[in-house]
């Protein structure tokens, strides 16, 4: 990070840009009135300014992999829960992106069982994938992203604003992380466009962005923590013959399913693009 100088010439706490290396490895500087950190849950900017998130913990890790999808396959999003297993299949058109949920910290142990064990587990949950699980040729095809659930107490310092996973890493549950990140960006644009035009953004104005977006992040993270405790943890622990009680309740209650769908797709306090960013007509 590039630090600015105070009125008396001493080094101040204000960030006035970033340093980086270009493709040739040469060190460069990029100065800016505001540096926006949208560099994810392992944010380099967050580490550079010394902000530390509060971590809530998660009961699971997730293996991500792909399998081919055929035109006559079921479409849309599907979730499957069995004793000791949980799988989410996301329809991506010509393939399924599959999240296979495993207990936290068991990646090495499960990889030691080999690719055939994963193939058997997938087919046991989704039998009609039996004719294509051999597309998983090795566990190199299976990725383990770092599942985190955390939130910064403060999303900004002088000259820097953190949004998206850099400010509040979301669990994969519900797939709401991208939605929240985009909403953060829209709110930041709406609130900060005027100050940026004048050439000076204060920490008070940055705080307004956090005040607007803190509640949606906190509410959805609270919901994710509840699902972790009452659905995911039970599913991956095994010993339960069917879906957890919370899943059965949702499946029997249409109004609850609609509410959950709205919260996933739209979320609390939805943002709207400011007029200057809308297309004419």
Secondary structure, DSSP 4 states (H G I P E B T S, - for coil): -EEEE-TTSSEEEEEEEEEEE-TT--EEEEE-S-EEE---TT-HHHHHHT--EEE---SEEEEEEEEE--TTS--SEEEEEETTEEEEEEE-SSEEEEEEEEETT-HHHHHTT-HHHHHHHHHHH-GGGTTTGGG--SGGG-EEE----EEES--EETTEEE-GGGTSPPPSGGG-HHHHHHHHHHHHHHHHHHHHHHT---HHHHHHHHHHHHHHHHHHHHHHHHHIIIIIHHHHH---SSS-HHHHHHHH-HHHHHHHHHHHHT-SS-----GGGSPP-
